[in-house]
């Protein structure tokens, strides 16, 4: 259960970084 939460956080963090990179034009 706890590991699934950590994976979810990592996934959302990766998505957020990808969106930020896209907005910055990188």
C-alpha positions as CSV (number, residue, x, y, z in Angstrom):
1,X,0.0,0.0,0.0
2,X,2.7,2.5,1.1
3,X,4.8,1.7,-1.9
4,X,1.9,2.3,-4.3
5,X,1.6,5.8,-2.8
6,X,5.3,6.5,-3.3
7,X,5.1,5.3,-6.9
8,X,2.1,7.6,-7.4
9,X,4.0,10.6,-6.0
10,X,7.0,9.8,-8.2
11,X,4.7,9.4,-11.2
12,X,3.0,12.8,-10.6
13,X,6.4,14.4,-10.0
14,X,7.6,13.1,-13.3
15,X,4.5,14.4,-15.1
16,X,4.9,17.8,-13.4
17,X,8.5,18.0,-14.6
18,X,7.6,17.0,-18.1
19,X,4.9,19.7,-18.3
20,X,7.2,22.3,-16.9
21,X,9.9,21.4,-19.5
22,X,7.3,21.6,-22.3
23,X,6.1,25.0,-21.1
24,X,9.7,26.2,-21.0
25,X,10.2,25.0,-24.5
26,X,12.8,22.5,-23.6
